[in-house]
Amino acid sequence: MPHRLLIINPGSVSTKIAVYNDENPEFLEVIIHPSSELLKFTEIFDQYQYRKETVYRVLQEKKIDLKTFTVVVGRGGLCKPIPSGVFEINEQMITDLKTSAFGKHVSSMAGLIAHEIAMEIGVKAYIVDPVVVNEFEPLAYYSGWPEIRRKSLFHALNQKAAARKAAAQLNKAYEEVRLIVAHLGGGITIGAHKYGRVVDVNNGIEEGPFSPERAGTLPIGDLIRICYSGRFTKEQMLRMMAGQGGLVAYLGTNDGREVEARIAAGNSNAAEVFEAMAYQVSKEIGGLAAVLEGNVDAVVLTGGLAYSERFMELVKGRVAFIAPVIVFPGEFEMEALADGALRVLNGREEAKIYAPDKDWSHYIGFK
């Protein structure tokens, strides 16, 4: 009998739901959540019921019986930094996700929703290559101040999937190539992939280019002064950095298509902000070219913004000198989640067990 998989992937501005019969997708639904809806929630986890109801509603509309699923797979979440791979969702992981012990991110709801549905129907739940996958080389941890250690927090699932596709296009294995991969979505992360490991990447919540809804790296002195001005609470500041920053702050929308429509209508401010975002993406790519010592097989552009020909040309125009540019519009997270679970279900890979006290340092660089 084929395995039937329920795949759940909440992103910063969307919730993706899919059903796979083995490796064959039965359907994929992408629910876009407008910023006007998401701004009603003060904290990320305030969205939990809203996101869960979205999943149940779609399955009901499709008349799908939950009891037909072999396994439930979620995108992942903010747990302890762990190796790349497939992890069974257990009680310790649920505790860490619920308490935000390692930070807050919308992907954490994937593990919680997957676990809740799996418990309801009596099957296992997994996460695959969550956002906390850590493969940093030692120098990447340095921030410039000993009190702050840089963290690996990025779109590991899609970056790895896009990197493997690019390697195949180059007729090489992923473990044989050196790539710069830019995931360009509601959040933007850009990683240096060196022979199968992401040795440096911007923290998608706190660093890097501004994105449709995140502020990215900010001038630290001005940020400190604003924090101590008394104008905003800590919670308001955190929300403005991730959720109300980037395009939302400048233009009042997180939708790149809407921005392009304004540009087409002659809005010069929208055009400049859009180009500034591409400019910052290009700078980040250039910095990672130095991390890879200029030895780059390809620059890979993926994610929702990669559908924008305007945005792609703005970035390509600044980075094409580094290496050939490969564009994979959209993302491959759903098929990557399905493939990970099937590797376990078919005995090709053993699911790892999440344990915060386990020492993974033999495998990855964190301490």
N, C-alpha and C positions, 0 to 999 in steps of 0.2 A: 504494500500500500504506500502511496506517496505521502510524504510529510506535508502538512499544511501549516504555514507559518503566518502569524500576525506580526506585522512590523510597525512600530510606533516611533516617530521621530519628530519631537517638537523642536522647532528652531526659534530664533528670536522674533520672527514676524510671521511664522506659519506653523501648521501642524500637518505632517505628512503621515498618511496611513496606507498600508499596503497589505495585500494577502498574496502569498506565494504558494504554489503547489510545486514542491521541490524547487528547482531553479526557475520555474515559469511563473511570471507575475499574472495573477488573476485580475487584479485592478490596483490602481494607485490613485489616491485622492490627495490633493494638496489644498488645504484650507488656509487662505490668506487672512491674517488677523490685522485689520487696519489699526494704525496708531491710535485713532480715537477710541477704539475698544480697549487696547492694552494700557492706555494711560489711566483707565479707571482703577487699575490695580497699583497699590502703593509698593508692594514687594513682589518679587518674582513668584514666590510660592503662593501668593494670593491668587494666582492664575490656575492653581492646581485643579479645582473643581471645574472651571471653565474649559480647560484643556481635556480633562477626562471625559466630560460630557460631549465634547466634540468627537472623540473617538467612538463612544457608544452610539452617538447619533448617526454617524456615517455607517457603522456596521448595521444598525437597525434599518437605515434607508436601503442598504444593499441586501437586506433580509438574510444576513449571515448569522448562523448559529455558532456561538462561542465554543460550544462543546466539540466542534469539528476540528479545532486547532491542536496540533501536536506540540507546539511550543510558542511562546510569546517572546519577541525580541525588541529591546529598547535601544535607543542610540547610546545611552550611557549617562554620565553625570559627574558631578564633582565629588569624587571620593579620594582616597589616598593615591598619590602618583603610583602607577602600576605599569607593567610591560604591555606592549602591544599584544592583542589576542582576544580570546573569548572568555568571559567570566560569568559563572552562574551567580545570579542575584540571590544573596543570602541575607539573613537577619542583620548581620553586622553592616553590610552595605546599605541596607534600608535605613538603619539608624544613622549612619553617617550622612546619607542623602537628606533625610528629614531634618536633622539638626544643623545642616550646612556646616559640618565640622571642618570641611576643607574649602568652603566658599559657596557662593550662590550662582547658579547658572540654569537657564531654562531647560537644558538637556537633563538635569537631575530628575525632572518630572517624568522622563521617559522610563527610567528604571522603576520609579514608584508606580506608575500606571501599569507597566508591564507586569510587575510583581502582583499587583492587586487583581488583575484579570487572570493571571496564571493560577493564583490561589483559588479563585472562584471556580475554575474548571479543572483543577487538579493536575496541572502540567508544570514543567520547569520554565523559568524565565532567564534570559541571558542579556548581557550587554556585550558589544563588540567595539574594540578600539575607541574607548571613551575619550572625552576631551582632555583628560589628565594623563594620557600616555606620555611617558617621560623617557627620552633617549638623548638628553643633553650631553655634550662633551663638557669637561670641567670648566673651561673658560666662559662658557655661556651663562653660568650661574651668577657671575659678578655683576652687581648693579652700580657700583661706585660708592656704596656705603655698607659697612658690614652688617648693619641692622636689617637690611633688606636683601633677600636672596631672590633672584629672578626665578620664575616658575614656568614650567611647560604647560600651557593651557591653550589649546587650539583645536581646529576642526580636523582632528586626527583621522577620523573615518573617511571623509571625502578626500583629504589630501593624499592619504595612502592609496585610495582607489584610483584617483587621477594620476598619481605617480606611476602606478603599475601599468595603466593604460598608455602613458607616455613612453615608458620603457619598452613596452611591446611594440609601439610604433617605431621605436629606434632599433628594433630587433635585438634587444638586450633584456636581461633579467633586471628586476628592480634593484637587486643587490649589486648590480654592476654599473649603475649610473649615478651621476651627480646632478641633481635637479634643484631648481627653485620653484616651489609650488605656491601659488597665491589662490586661496579660497576667498572669493569676493561675494559675500552675501550681506545679510543684515549686520553681521559682524565680519571683520576682515582679519584673516591670519595668513602669514606668509612664512614658509618654512624652508630651511636648507636641508635637502635630503641627500645624504652621503652614504652610498652603498647600503641602502635599506634602512637607514636610521635617520630620524629628524634631529639633527645635532644642534639646531638653534631655530627658534621661532618666536614671534612676538606673542605675548600674553594677550589673547583676544578681548579681554575685558578691560585691561589697563594700559596697554601699550600699542604702538604701531600707528598706522594711518587712521584718520577718522573714517567712519563707515556710515551707512544709512541711519544708524541709531546709536553709535558709540563715539565718544569724544577722542579716543586714542591717546597718544602721548601729548601732554600739555606742558607749557612752560611752568616749571615747578615753583618758582618764586611767586608768580601771580596766583597760582593755585593755592599755595599756602596762605597768602594774604586774603583771598576770598573765603577760605575755610574759617579764618579767624575774624572775619568782618562782622559776624553775628547776623548776617542776612539769611543764612540757610542752615538747616539742621544737617547732621551727619547723613541721615537717611536721604534727605533731598539732594545732597551733593552726590551720593553714590548713584542715585537714580538719574541725575543729570549726566553722569559720566557714562552710564550704560543703560540706555532706554530712551533718554531724552537728549542725547548728544548728536553729533554728526549732522546729517541732512535734516533730521527732525529739528535740531536747534537752529540751524541756519534757514531752513525753508519750510518747516512745519509738516514735513511728510517723510516717511521712510521708504517710499515707493520710487525707485529709480525711473520707472515708466512715466510716472506723473511728472518728475523733474524734466525728462526729455520732452514731454508734451509742452511744458512751459518754455523750454528752450526753443522748440519749433515755432512757438507763438511769439518769439522775439524777446523773451525775458533774459536780459543780459546778466542779471545777478545769479539766476539759476545756472546759466552757462559757466560762470566763473567758479561757483561753488563745486559744480560737477567736475570741472577741470582740476580744481584744487585737490579733490579726493583722488583723482587719477595721478596727480603729481606726487602726492604722499605715498601712494602705492608704489610708484616707480622708484622713489627714494629708498623704500624698504627693500625692494628687490635688489637695488644697487648695493646696499649694505650687505646683503647676504651673498652677493657675488664675491665680496671680499672674504667672507667667512669660508667660502669654497675656493679661495685663492685664485679666482678667475677661471677655474677649471669647471665649467658648467656645460653639461650636455644639452640642456633645454630649459627654457622658462615656461612653466605650465600655468595657464590662467583658467580658472574654473569657478563655479558658483553662479548664482542668479544674475549678477552683473555682467557675466561673460556673454549673456544674450545681447547686450547692448553693443552694437557695432561702433557707436560713438566712443564709448568708454574704452573698448578694446583698442581702437586706433590711438586714443590719447596715451594709453599705457605703452603700446607697442612702439610708438614713435620715440619713446624715451629709453626703452630697454632692449630693443632688437640688436643693439651692438654687442650685448653680453653673450647671447646664444640664440639659436632658433626659438621662436615663440610658438607654442602649441596651445590651442584654445579648445577646451572641452566645456561648452555652455551647460549650465545646470549643475546638478550634483549626482553622485553615484552611491549615495549613502544607503539607499534602500536595498539595492542589489548587494552591496557590501555586507549589510546586516544579515540578509538572507544567506549569503554564501558562508559567512562565519558560523551561523547556527547549523547549517547543513554539514559543514566540515565536522562538527561535533556529533551530530545525529548519525552521520554515516561512518563514524569511527576514524576519520582522517586526522582528527586533532582532539586532544583532551582538554576539556574546559578547565580553566584555572580557578582556584578557590580564593576568593577575596578574604584577606585577613590583615587588618591594619598593623599588627605586630610582626608580620612576616618580613624578613629582610630580603628585598629584591636587589640589593646593591650589587650582587654578582652579575646582574643582568642589565641594569640601567645605572645612570650616574648619580641619582640622588642619594642623600644620606638620611 
